[in-house]
Amino acid sequence: MSVTTAWLVASALLLGAEMLTGTFYLLAIACGTALGALLAWLDAGSSLQLLAAAAGAALAVLLLQRWKARQPAAPAPQDDDIGQHVHIVRWLDGNHARVQYRGSEWNAELAAGESASPDASWQIAGRQGSVLLIRARAHTD
């Protein structure tokens, strides 16, 4: 295997790993290895290839960090769902259910201190990621 091919394989592996992480840092390092491949193709010495690959990766990471710093912060999560009514589609076990909410089925878990009741109405008490925490809805008669 030629040195150029080795650099390109390293770049391809980094790109593949980047697809699993989604952070863009491996993409930045892959840019450095691609620069090493270019210099190997141009018959530059191995020291120059390594130095250029390291410098290229460092520069790409620095540019990525600057770009990320300029991006607006993610909005704070909204708790507009709390108190909304949900319909139990089916109970998965004594603590977990599938519920109908906003036109689709969601995973739900009973909030602390709640127990499953087949005839109760349910409302959202909170969230843990994409899992809705539900409690029995208080009836006001």
C-alpha positions, 0 to 999 in steps of 0.5 A, spaced: 500 500 500 502 506 498 503 512 503 498 516 499 493 510 499 494 510 507 493 517 508 486 516 504 484 510 508 485 514 514 481 520 511 475 515 509 475 512 516 475 518 520 469 520 515 466 514 517 467 515 524 464 522 523 458 520 521 456 516 527 458 522 532 456 528 528 460 533 532 464 535 526 471 534 529 473 528 526 471 531 519 476 537 521 481 531 523 480 528 516 481 534 512 488 534 515 489 527 513 487 529 506 492 534 506 497 529 508 495 524 502 496 530 497 503 531 500 504 524 499 502 524 492 506 530 491 512 526 493 513 530 499 518 527 505 514 523 511 516 529 516 513 534 511 507 530 510 506 529 518 507 536 520 502 538 514 497 533 516 497 535 524 497 543 522 491 542 517 487 538 522 489 543 528 487 549 523 481 545 521 479 544 529 480 551 530 476 554 525 470 549 527 471 552 534 470 559 532 464 557 527 461 553 533 462 559 538 458 564 533 452 559 532 446 561 536 445 558 543 440 552 543 433 555 545 431 553 552 426 547 552 419 549 553 414 545 558 408 547 554 406 540 554 405 539 562 398 539 564 396 537 557 391 531 556 393 524 553 390 518 552 393 511 554 393 507 548 396 500 551 400 499 558 406 496 557 407 494 564 405 497 571 409 503 570 410 504 562 405 505 557 404 508 550 400 514 549 396 518 544 399 525 544 399 531 538 397 526 533 402 520 534 404 515 540 409 516 545 412 512 550 410 514 557 412 513 564 408 514 571 410 520 575 413 518 582 407 516 587 402 514 581 399 508 580 396 505 574 389 505 573 385 503 567 379 508 568 383 514 570 384 520 565 391 522 564 395 528 563 403 530 562 407 531 569 413 532 565 418 529 561 425 525 561 428 526 554 422 524 549 419 520 555 412 523 557 411 523 565 404 522 566 399 523 572 392 521 574 388 527 572 385 531 577 377 531 576 373 537 578 366 536 579 
